[in-house]
Amino acid sequence: MSARRPRYRYVAFEVLGPRAFAREELIEALRGLPSAPWLVEFRGSIGLVRCTNLTKEETIRRLGGISSIGGQPVRVVTIGTSGTIRRAEQKYLRRRPSRPSSPGK
């Protein structure tokens, strides 16, 4: 039996809420998730978390279950997943247009 290093997946997501959130506020919201995703990057409303290939689906479900950040109502929407940070940034983060966000829509 050999010990293999984990195969990471990177999940891009968008936080739809009344304002832009600080990285620390999002880390606090992620802290309670059992799949323990690691926040790789976060810019106002768009971010990237790292998880393993075994916890990817659970991480996506748990991200979608976040209903408030910093006491504000939010909705977290998954944009996509990738096997590398570089590809996730190219495909999901760099070309995202900024749009007004609202949790109820």
N, C-alpha and C positions, 0 to 999 in steps of 0.2 A: 504494500500500500504506500503510494507516494503522496507527499504533501504538495499540492499544487497551489500556486498563487491564485487569488480570486480573479475572475474575469469581470471587469467592471463594465457598467453601462452608464451612460450619461443621459439624464432626462431633462429636457428643456421644458420650461413652464412659464406661464404668465400669471401674475396676480392681478385680478380685476377688483379694484377697490376705489374708495373715495380720494385716495392720495397716494403718492409714492412712499414706499416704506424703506426704513434703514435696514442694512444687512443684519444688524443685531436683533431687530424685531423679528425678522424671518428665521434667524437661527433659533430664537426662543420658541417659535411655533414648531420648528422641525424637531426640537429637542424631545418632545413628547412622543414622537413616532417610534414604534417598536422596530421598524426596519432600519433605523439609524442611518438615514441618508446623509451624505456629507455635502455641504453647500460649497460648490466650486467657484461659482460666479453669481453675482446678483447686481443688477443695475436698475434701480427704481421699481420696475414692475416685471422685468424679465430676468430669469435666472436659470442655473444649471446645477443639478445635484448629481452626485455619484452614488451608485449602489452596485451590488453584485448582480450577475445575471440571474441568480436564484431568487433575489428579492425585488426584481424590476417591477413585476406586476403589482406586488403588494405596495411598493413605493408609489406607483402611479395612483393606486386606489387611495392611499393615505394622503397624498398631496391633494387629491380632489376632495377629501374629507375635511380639510382645513377650512373653518368657517369664519375665523377672526384672527387678525394680526394686530397687536398693539391696541386691542379693544375696539378695533374698527371691523365692520362686517366686510368679508372678502369672498371671492370665489377664485380658486386656483385651477387653471386649465393647462393640461399638458399639451405642448406644441409638438413634441416628437422625441425619439430616442436615438442614440448612436453608440457605437462601440469605442469611439475616440473623442477626446475633447475637441481636437482640431475640426473634425467633421461636424460635430454638434454646433460649434460656433459658426462655421461657414454656412451650414444648412438652416439653422434655426435662429441664431442670435443676431448675426450681422445685418441681415436684410429685413428685419422686422420693422415695419412702419410703426411709429408711435401713434397711438389712438387714445381718445378719451376712454377711461374705464369706469364702469359702474357695476357693482355687485349684483344688482337686480335684473340685469339684462342678459 
